[in-house]
Amino acid sequence: MNHRLCLALCSAAAAMALGGCASAPTPADYAAEKPVLDLHQYFNGELVAHGLFTDRAGKVARRFVVQLTGSWNGKEGTLDERFTYSDGKTERRVWHLTDEGGGRYTGRADDVVGVAEGRVAGNALNWHYTLALPVDGKTYEVQFDDWMYLMDERVMLNKAAMSKFGFGLGEVTLSFTKK
């Protein structure tokens, strides 16, 4: 084998191996980012979100708009989400949030299995939860790795990876706007 070709192949293999070892981001990676996300402030009042679900091939499978109303009473918050999908179907999810202190939050909703766990640092929030997702008359438990990034006082971007048994199913992408 040509020496240069062998060197190029070895370099490419080493780069791929090192890339595979990269650690996943954590909320602490965003601790210095501004503006600082305050869930009590951002999810208080009326918001609207525009979103889409892309399958694992990257094809847009579903589009939707969400009308949200948030309120807080001390460390307890409620986030009422009303979805309208591009096919005309509607859905509602009501989150019950708890500020556990130290940037930790928990959340519950009727279709969330167990408790959602979140961490805030800087401008970012990372949620981990399992959602009971109805599809064609069956319900599947799907895991979410959900990241939200506050862009300014009105706009937050959200990207959530969906998986089952560790296999990627697709992504949900949203843009929130505070009214």
C-alpha positions as a Python dict, from the first residue, in 0.01 Angstrom:
ca = {
    (1, 'M'): (0, 0, 0),
    (2, 'N'): (120, 350, -79),
    (3, 'H'): (277, 509, 231),
    (4, 'R'): (79, 833, 191),
    (5, 'L'): (-252, 646, 146),
    (6, 'C'): (-178, 436, 456),
    (7, 'L'): (-94, 750, 656),
    (8, 'A'): (-415, 923, 538),
    (9, 'L'): (-629, 620, 628),
    (10, 'C'): (-466, 589, 971),
    (11, 'S'): (-517, 962, 1035),
    (12, 'A'): (-884, 939, 935),
    (13, 'A'): (-937, 633, 1157),
    (14, 'A'): (-770, 810, 1452),
    (15, 'A'): (-987, 1120, 1402),
    (16, 'M'): (-1303, 908, 1393),
    (17, 'A'): (-1197, 720, 1706),
    (18, 'L'): (-1126, 1043, 1894),
    (19, 'G'): (-1457, 1193, 1778),
    (20, 'G'): (-1636, 885, 1912),
    (21, 'C'): (-1481, 950, 2255),
    (22, 'A'): (-1613, 1306, 2282),
    (23, 'S'): (-1830, 1350, 2588),
    (24, 'A'): (-2189, 1466, 2567),
    (25, 'P'): (-2256, 1826, 2669),
    (26, 'T'): (-2375, 1902, 3019),
    (27, 'P'): (-2561, 2210, 3145),
    (28, 'A'): (-2238, 2320, 3319),
    (29, 'D'): (-2086, 2372, 2972),
    (30, 'Y'): (-2322, 2671, 2934),
    (31, 'A'): (-2284, 2822, 3283),
    (32, 'A'): (-2116, 3140, 3152),
    (33, 'E'): (-2363, 3194, 2867),
    (34, 'K'): (-2595, 3495, 2871),
    (35, 'P'): (-2873, 3579, 2905),
    (36, 'V'): (-2920, 3363, 3213),
    (37, 'L'): (-3231, 3144, 3191),
    (38, 'D'): (-3475, 3194, 3477),
    (39, 'L'): (-3758, 2942, 3429),
    (40, 'H'): (-3983, 3131, 3672),
    (41, 'Q'): (-3955, 3441, 3456),
    (42, 'Y'): (-3949, 3289, 3106),
    (43, 'F'): (-4231, 3039, 3157),
    (44, 'N'): (-4462, 3295, 3316),
    (45, 'G'): (-4744, 3429, 3103),
    (46, 'E'): (-4829, 3359, 2738),
    (47, 'L'): (-4590, 3205, 2486),
    (48, 'V'): (-4616, 3049, 2142),
    (49, 'A'): (-4389, 2785, 1992),
    (50, 'H'): (-4351, 2662, 1635),
    (51, 'G'): (-4206, 2316, 1594),
    (52, 'L'): (-4146, 2011, 1385),
    (53, 'F'): (-4057, 1647, 1426),
    (54, 'T'): (-3794, 1501, 1195),
    (55, 'D'): (-3750, 1126, 1163),
    (56, 'R'): (-3408, 962, 1195),
    (57, 'A'): (-3344, 1021, 824),
    (58, 'G'): (-3400, 1395, 877),
    (59, 'K'): (-3734, 1412, 694),
    (60, 'V'): (-3998, 1642, 844),
    (61, 'A'): (-4272, 1405, 959),
    (62, 'R'): (-4495, 1648, 1151),
    (63, 'R'): (-4529, 2024, 1206),
    (64, 'F'): (-4711, 2196, 1493),
    (65, 'V'): (-4783, 2516, 1684),
    (66, 'V'): (-4806, 2526, 2063),
    (67, 'Q'): (-4989, 2790, 2266),
    (68, 'L'): (-4844, 2794, 2619),
    (69, 'T'): (-4949, 2953, 2946),
    (70, 'G'): (-4711, 2942, 3238),
    (71, 'S'): (-4754, 3044, 3601),
    (72, 'W'): (-4560, 3003, 3925),
    (73, 'N'): (-4657, 2994, 4290),
    (74, 'G'): (-4330, 2998, 4479),
    (75, 'K'): (-4128, 2692, 4377),
    (76, 'E'): (-4425, 2526, 4200),
    (77, 'G'): (-4500, 2604, 3836),
    (78, 'T'): (-4761, 2502, 3581),
    (79, 'L'): (-4703, 2504, 3206),
    (80, 'D'): (-5019, 2443, 3002),
    (81, 'E'): (-4932, 2341, 2643),
    (82, 'R'): (-5199, 2327, 2369),
    (83, 'F'): (-5070, 2169, 2045),
    (84, 'T'): (-5224, 2211, 1700),
    (85, 'Y'): (-5068, 1987, 1435),
    (86, 'S'): (-5052, 2058, 1062),
    (87, 'D'): (-5306, 1777, 1002),
    (88, 'G'): (-5557, 1956, 1230),
    (89, 'K'): (-5521, 1722, 1530),
    (90, 'T'): (-5491, 1880, 1873),
    (91, 'E'): (-5332, 1771, 2199),
    (92, 'R'): (-5283, 1915, 2547),
    (93, 'R'): (-5008, 1856, 2801),
    (94, 'V'): (-4999, 2024, 3142),
    (95, 'W'): (-4660, 2021, 3312),
    (96, 'H'): (-4634, 2056, 3690),
    (97, 'L'): (-4284, 2186, 3760),
    (98, 'T'): (-4093, 2203, 4086),
    (99, 'D'): (-3785, 2416, 4149),
    (100, 'E'): (-3567, 2182, 4357),
    (101, 'G'): (-3298, 2449, 4408),
    (102, 'G'): (-2942, 2465, 4281),
    (103, 'G'): (-3058, 2480, 3917),
    (104, 'R'): (-3244, 2147, 3945),
    (105, 'Y'): (-3606, 2108, 3836),
    (106, 'T'): (-3849, 1819, 3824),
    (107, 'G'): (-4160, 1794, 3613),
    (108, 'R'): (-4468, 1577, 3586),
    (109, 'A'): (-4740, 1547, 3322),
    (110, 'D'): (-5008, 1287, 3251),
    (111, 'D'): (-4815, 1136, 2958),
    (112, 'V'): (-4472, 1153, 3124),
    (113, 'V'): (-4365, 820, 3274),
    (114, 'G'): (-4221, 887, 3618),
    (115, 'V'): (-4056, 1224, 3675),
    (116, 'A'): (-3875, 1450, 3429),
    (117, 'E'): (-3543, 1576, 3561),
    (118, 'G'): (-3387, 1900, 3447),
    (119, 'R'): (-3085, 2118, 3510),
    (120, 'V'): (-3038, 2485, 3429),
    (121, 'A'): (-2701, 2659, 3391),
    (122, 'G'): (-2636, 2988, 3213),
    (123, 'N'): (-2875, 3013, 2919),
    (124, 'A'): (-2944, 2638, 2892),
    (125, 'L'): (-3189, 2384, 3032),
    (126, 'N'): (-3149, 2009, 2981),
    (127, 'W'): (-3448, 1782, 3052),
    (128, 'H'): (-3443, 1400, 3060),
    (129, 'Y'): (-3777, 1220, 3061),
    (130, 'T'): (-3978, 932, 2921),
    (131, 'L'): (-4296, 1009, 2731),
    (132, 'A'): (-4583, 764, 2671),
    (133, 'L'): (-4632, 828, 2299),
    (134, 'P'): (-4945, 694, 2125),
    (135, 'V'): (-4880, 575, 1767),
    (136, 'D'): (-5136, 390, 1555),
    (137, 'G'): (-5336, 260, 1852),
    (138, 'K'): (-5031, 154, 2055),
    (139, 'T'): (-4840, 344, 2322),
    (140, 'Y'): (-4460, 347, 2324),
    (141, 'E'): (-4234, 472, 2602),
    (142, 'V'): (-3984, 705, 2433),
    (143, 'Q'): (-3689, 875, 2601),
    (144, 'F'): (-3620, 1246, 2546),
    (145, 'D'): (-3290, 1432, 2583),
    (146, 'D'): (-3432, 1782, 2562),
    (147, 'W'): (-3216, 2097, 2537),
    (148, 'M'): (-3348, 2455, 2555),
    (149, 'Y'): (-3133, 2764, 2492),
    (150, 'L'): (-3247, 3117, 2583),
    (151, 'M'): (-3146, 3346, 2295),
    (152, 'D'): (-3282, 3673, 2436),
    (153, 'E'): (-3562, 3779, 2672),
    (154, 'R'): (-3830, 3665, 2423),
    (155, 'V'): (-3686, 3376, 2217),
    (156, 'M'): (-3580, 3028, 2325),
    (157, 'L'): (-3471, 2748, 2091),
    (158, 'N'): (-3539, 2384, 2177),
    (159, 'K'): (-3390, 2066, 2033),
    (160, 'A'): (-3492, 1726, 2169),
    (161, 'A'): (-3351, 1389, 2066),
    (162, 'M'): (-3598, 1100, 2088),
    (163, 'S'): (-3480, 742, 2140),
    (164, 'K'): (-3601, 397, 2240),
    (165, 'F'): (-3364, 130, 2375),
    (166, 'G'): (-3080, 372, 2295),
    (167, 'F'): (-3167, 392, 1923),
    (168, 'G'): (-3242, 735, 1778),
    (169, 'L'): (-3598, 782, 1650),
    (170, 'G'): (-3578, 1146, 1545),
    (171, 'E'): (-3567, 1501, 1675),
    (172, 'V'): (-3813, 1766, 1783),
    (173, 'T'): (-3716, 2126, 1712),
    (174, 'L'): (-3905, 2427, 1852),
    (175, 'S'): (-3875, 2802, 1863),
    (176, 'F'): (-4051, 2961, 2162),
    (177, 'T'): (-4153, 3327, 2162),
    (178, 'K'): (-4269, 3503, 2477),
    (179, 'K'): (-4564, 3735, 2406),
}
